[in-house]
Amino acid sequence: MPTFNQLVRKGREVLVTKSTAPALQKSYNSQKKQYTTM
């Protein structure tokens, strides 16, 4: 368990949340015939 001073100095690391639907973050460009991520 970190002390209060350690938390003041460094803080806590923010967790990166993964998307539950990564397929919805892509779009298809029919003119270039390729997918792009948003």
PDB file of N, CA, C and O in Angstrom:
ATOM      1  N   MET A   1       0.853  -1.178   0.000  1.00  0.00           N
ATOM      2  CA  MET A   1       0.000   0.000   0.000  1.00  0.00           C
ATOM      3  C   MET A   1       0.896   1.237   0.000  1.00  0.00           C
ATOM      4  O   MET A   1       1.712   1.396   0.908  1.00  0.00           O
ATOM      5  N   PRO A   2       0.764   2.121  -1.000  1.00  0.00           N
ATOM      6  CA  PRO A   2       1.618   3.306  -1.047  1.00  0.00           C
ATOM      7  C   PRO A   2       1.224   4.325   0.017  1.00  0.00           C
ATOM      8  O   PRO A   2       0.061   4.439   0.401  1.00  0.00           O
ATOM      9  N   THR A   3       2.228   5.056   0.476  1.00  0.00           N
ATOM     10  CA  THR A   3       1.948   6.113   1.444  1.00  0.00           C
ATOM     11  C   THR A   3       1.354   7.311   0.723  1.00  0.00           C
ATOM     12  O   THR A   3       1.373   7.378  -0.506  1.00  0.00           O
ATOM     13  N   PHE A   4       0.832   8.250   1.486  1.00  0.00           N
ATOM     14  CA  PHE A   4       0.205   9.436   0.905  1.00  0.00           C
ATOM     15  C   PHE A   4       1.215  10.248   0.109  1.00  0.00           C
ATOM     16  O   PHE A   4       0.900  10.764  -0.963  1.00  0.00           O
ATOM     17  N   ASN A   5       2.445  10.363   0.643  1.00  0.00           N
ATOM     18  CA  ASN A   5       3.478  11.126  -0.063  1.00  0.00           C
ATOM     19  C   ASN A   5       3.861  10.470  -1.384  1.00  0.00           C
ATOM     20  O   ASN A   5       4.132  11.168  -2.361  1.00  0.00           O
ATOM     21  N   GLN A   6       3.888   9.144  -1.428  1.00  0.00           N
ATOM     22  CA  GLN A   6       4.195   8.456  -2.678  1.00  0.00           C
ATOM     23  C   GLN A   6       3.110   8.716  -3.717  1.00  0.00           C
ATOM     24  O   GLN A   6       3.406   8.882  -4.900  1.00  0.00           O
ATOM     25  N   LEU A   7       1.858   8.751  -3.277  1.00  0.00           N
ATOM     26  CA  LEU A   7       0.758   9.032  -4.205  1.00  0.00           C
ATOM     27  C   LEU A   7       0.810  10.472  -4.703  1.00  0.00           C
ATOM     28  O   LEU A   7       0.478  10.742  -5.857  1.00  0.00           O
ATOM     29  N   VAL A   8       1.224  11.392  -3.844  1.00  0.00           N
ATOM     30  CA  VAL A   8       1.340  12.793  -4.248  1.00  0.00           C
ATOM     31  C   VAL A   8       2.444  12.939  -5.287  1.00  0.00           C
ATOM     32  O   VAL A   8       2.293  13.677  -6.260  1.00  0.00           O
ATOM     33  N   ARG A   9       3.558  12.232  -5.081  1.00  0.00           N
ATOM     34  CA  ARG A   9       4.699  12.355  -5.995  1.00  0.00           C
ATOM     35  C   ARG A   9       4.421  11.714  -7.351  1.00  0.00           C
ATOM     36  O   ARG A   9       4.661  12.330  -8.390  1.00  0.00           O
ATOM     37  N   LYS A  10       3.917  10.481  -7.346  1.00  0.00           N
ATOM     38  CA  LYS A  10       3.774   9.743  -8.603  1.00  0.00           C
ATOM     39  C   LYS A  10       2.327   9.595  -9.065  1.00  0.00           C
ATOM     40  O   LYS A  10       2.078   9.559 -10.270  1.00  0.00           O
ATOM     41  N   GLY A  11       1.383   9.511  -8.162  1.00  0.00           N
ATOM     42  CA  GLY A  11      -0.002   9.304  -8.554  1.00  0.00           C
ATOM     43  C   GLY A  11      -0.256   7.866  -8.966  1.00  0.00           C
ATOM     44  O   GLY A  11       0.637   7.021  -8.907  1.00  0.00           O
ATOM     45  N   ARG A  12      -1.465   7.604  -9.377  1.00  0.00           N
ATOM     46  CA  ARG A  12      -1.824   6.254  -9.799  1.00  0.00           C
ATOM     47  C   ARG A  12      -1.881   6.186 -11.322  1.00  0.00           C
ATOM     48  O   ARG A  12      -2.220   7.164 -11.989  1.00  0.00           O
ATOM     49  N   GLU A  13      -1.543   5.010 -11.861  1.00  0.00           N
ATOM     50  CA  GLU A  13      -1.559   4.801 -13.302  1.00  0.00           C
ATOM     51  C   GLU A  13      -3.000   4.596 -13.761  1.00  0.00           C
ATOM     52  O   GLU A  13      -3.740   3.814 -13.165  1.00  0.00           O
ATOM     53  N   VAL A  14      -3.394   5.299 -14.820  1.00  0.00           N
ATOM     54  CA  VAL A  14      -4.756   5.196 -15.342  1.00  0.00           C
ATOM     55  C   VAL A  14      -4.850   3.942 -16.205  1.00  0.00           C
ATOM     56  O   VAL A  14      -4.022   3.727 -17.091  1.00  0.00           O
ATOM     57  N   LEU A  15      -5.863   3.112 -15.943  1.00  0.00           N
ATOM     58  CA  LEU A  15      -6.051   1.895 -16.710  1.00  0.00           C
ATOM     59  C   LEU A  15      -6.619   2.223 -18.085  1.00  0.00           C
ATOM     60  O   LEU A  15      -7.520   3.051 -18.215  1.00  0.00           O
ATOM     61  N   VAL A  16      -6.080   1.564 -19.109  1.00  0.00           N
ATOM     62  CA  VAL A  16      -6.583   1.740 -20.467  1.00  0.00           C
ATOM     63  C   VAL A  16      -7.708   0.733 -20.674  1.00  0.00           C
ATOM     64  O   VAL A  16      -7.503  -0.470 -20.516  1.00  0.00           O
ATOM     65  N   THR A  17      -8.898   1.223 -21.030  1.00  0.00           N
ATOM     66  CA  THR A  17     -10.036   0.331 -21.221  1.00  0.00           C
ATOM     67  C   THR A  17     -10.105  -0.105 -22.674  1.00  0.00           C
ATOM     68  O   THR A  17      -9.963   0.707 -23.588  1.00  0.00           O
ATOM     69  N   LYS A  18     -10.327  -1.397 -22.874  1.00  0.00           N
ATOM     70  CA  LYS A  18     -10.440  -1.931 -24.217  1.00  0.00           C
ATOM     71  C   LYS A  18     -11.889  -1.816 -24.675  1.00  0.00           C
ATOM     72  O   LYS A  18     -12.814  -1.933 -23.872  1.00  0.00           O
ATOM     73  N   SER A  19     -12.076  -1.588 -25.958  1.00  0.00           N
ATOM     74  CA  SER A  19     -13.416  -1.465 -26.512  1.00  0.00           C
ATOM     75  C   SER A  19     -14.088  -2.835 -26.538  1.00  0.00           C
ATOM     76  O   SER A  19     -13.440  -3.848 -26.798  1.00  0.00           O
ATOM     77  N   THR A  20     -15.391  -2.856 -26.267  1.00  0.00           N
ATOM     78  CA  THR A  20     -16.121  -4.125 -26.309  1.00  0.00           C
ATOM     79  C   THR A  20     -16.532  -4.473 -27.728  1.00  0.00           C
ATOM     80  O   THR A  20     -16.872  -5.624 -28.002  1.00  0.00           O
ATOM     81  N   ALA A  21     -16.508  -3.492 -28.651  1.00  0.00           N
ATOM     82  CA  ALA A  21     -16.877  -3.734 -30.045  1.00  0.00           C
ATOM     83  C   ALA A  21     -15.878  -3.040 -30.968  1.00  0.00           C
ATOM     84  O   ALA A  21     -16.194  -1.989 -31.527  1.00  0.00           O
ATOM     85  N   PRO A  22     -14.668  -3.607 -31.143  1.00  0.00           N
ATOM     86  CA  PRO A  22     -13.668  -2.944 -31.975  1.00  0.00           C
ATOM     87  C   PRO A  22     -14.069  -2.859 -33.446  1.00  0.00           C
ATOM     88  O   PRO A  22     -13.565  -2.000 -34.170  1.00  0.00           O
ATOM     89  N   ALA A  23     -14.963  -3.731 -33.897  1.00  0.00           N
ATOM     90  CA  ALA A  23     -15.378  -3.695 -35.301  1.00  0.00           C
ATOM     91  C   ALA A  23     -16.175  -2.429 -35.616  1.00  0.00           C
ATOM     92  O   ALA A  23     -16.209  -1.988 -36.765  1.00  0.00           O
ATOM     93  N   LEU A  24     -16.810  -1.849 -34.611  1.00  0.00           N
ATOM     94  CA  LEU A  24     -17.598  -0.638 -34.841  1.00  0.00           C
ATOM     95  C   LEU A  24     -16.721   0.605 -34.946  1.00  0.00           C
ATOM     96  O   LEU A  24     -17.222   1.683 -35.265  1.00  0.00           O
ATOM     97  N   GLN A  25     -15.428   0.475 -34.683  1.00  0.00           N
ATOM     98  CA  GLN A  25     -14.528   1.621 -34.782  1.00  0.00           C
ATOM     99  C   GLN A  25     -13.894   1.718 -36.163  1.00  0.00           C
ATOM    100  O   GLN A  25     -13.049   2.584 -36.388  1.00  0.00           O
ATOM    101  N   LYS A  26     -14.282   0.850 -37.090  1.00  0.00           N
ATOM    102  CA  LYS A  26     -13.728   0.866 -38.436  1.00  0.00           C
ATOM    103  C   LYS A  26     -14.798   1.295 -39.425  1.00  0.00           C
ATOM    104  O   LYS A  26     -15.981   1.009 -39.244  1.00  0.00           O
ATOM    105  N   SER A  27     -14.367   1.986 -40.473  1.00  0.00           N
ATOM    106  CA  SER A  27     -15.287   2.362 -41.542  1.00  0.00           C
ATOM    107  C   SER A  27     -14.652   1.979 -42.868  1.00  0.00           C
ATOM    108  O   SER A  27     -13.427   1.948 -42.989  1.00  0.00           O
ATOM    109  N   TYR A  28     -15.482   1.689 -43.862  1.00  0.00           N
ATOM    110  CA  TYR A  28     -15.006   1.226 -45.161  1.00  0.00           C
ATOM    111  C   TYR A  28     -15.137   2.334 -46.180  1.00  0.00           C
ATOM    112  O   TYR A  28     -16.217   2.897 -46.359  1.00  0.00           O
ATOM    113  N   ASN A  29     -14.037   2.652 -46.854  1.00  0.00           N
ATOM    114  CA  ASN A  29     -14.040   3.632 -47.924  1.00  0.00           C
ATOM    115  C   ASN A  29     -14.145   2.853 -49.233  1.00  0.00           C
ATOM    116  O   ASN A  29     -13.189   2.198 -49.648  1.00  0.00           O
ATOM    117  N   SER A  30     -15.317   2.926 -49.886  1.00  0.00           N
ATOM    118  CA  SER A  30     -15.538   2.125 -51.084  1.00  0.00           C
ATOM    119  C   SER A  30     -14.793   2.669 -52.292  1.00  0.00           C
ATOM    120  O   SER A  30     -14.524   1.921 -53.232  1.00  0.00           O
ATOM    121  N   GLN A  31     -14.450   3.959 -52.290  1.00  0.00           N
ATOM    122  CA  GLN A  31     -13.696   4.513 -53.416  1.00  0.00           C
ATOM    123  C   GLN A  31     -12.243   4.043 -53.390  1.00  0.00           C
ATOM    124  O   GLN A  31     -11.672   3.705 -54.427  1.00  0.00           O
ATOM    125  N   LYS A  32     -11.657   4.025 -52.208  1.00  0.00           N
ATOM    126  CA  LYS A  32     -10.273   3.558 -52.082  1.00  0.00           C
ATOM    127  C   LYS A  32     -10.196   2.061 -51.802  1.00  0.00           C
ATOM    128  O   LYS A  32      -9.113   1.477 -51.836  1.00  0.00           O
ATOM    129  N   LYS A  33     -11.338   1.441 -51.526  1.00  0.00           N
ATOM    130  CA  LYS A  33     -11.442   0.013 -51.216  1.00  0.00           C
ATOM    131  C   LYS A  33     -10.545  -0.373 -50.046  1.00  0.00           C
ATOM    132  O   LYS A  33      -9.770  -1.326 -50.130  1.00  0.00           O
ATOM    133  N   GLN A  34     -10.661   0.381 -48.950  1.00  0.00           N
ATOM    134  CA  GLN A  34      -9.880   0.055 -47.764  1.00  0.00           C
ATOM    135  C   GLN A  34     -10.608   0.507 -46.506  1.00  0.00           C
ATOM    136  O   GLN A  34     -11.429   1.425 -46.532  1.00  0.00           O
ATOM    137  N   TYR A  35     -10.284  -0.165 -45.401  1.00  0.00           N
ATOM    138  CA  TYR A  35     -10.858   0.174 -44.112  1.00  0.00           C
ATOM    139  C   TYR A  35     -10.017   1.243 -43.436  1.00  0.00           C
ATOM    140  O   TYR A  35      -8.796   1.273 -43.589  1.00  0.00           O
ATOM    141  N   THR A  36     -10.673   2.118 -42.692  1.00  0.00           N
ATOM    142  CA  THR A  36      -9.968   3.112 -41.899  1.00  0.00           C
ATOM    143  C   THR A  36     -10.463   3.007 -40.463  1.00  0.00           C
ATOM    144  O   THR A  36     -11.645   2.764 -40.222  1.00  0.00           O
ATOM    145  N   THR A  37      -9.562   3.191 -39.523  1.00  0.00           N
ATOM    146  CA  THR A  37      -9.945   3.169 -38.112  1.00  0.00           C
ATOM    147  C   THR A  37     -10.193   4.590 -37.643  1.00  0.00           C
ATOM    148  O   THR A  37      -9.513   5.528 -38.059  1.00  0.00           O
ATOM    149  N   MET A  38     -11.168   4.729 -36.780  1.00  0.00           N
ATOM    150  CA  MET A  38     -11.527   6.052 -36.275  1.00  0.00           C
ATOM    151  C   MET A  38     -10.750   6.358 -35.020  1.00  0.00           C
ATOM    152  O   MET A  38     -10.912   7.432 -34.440  1.00  0.00           O
TER     153      MET A  38
END
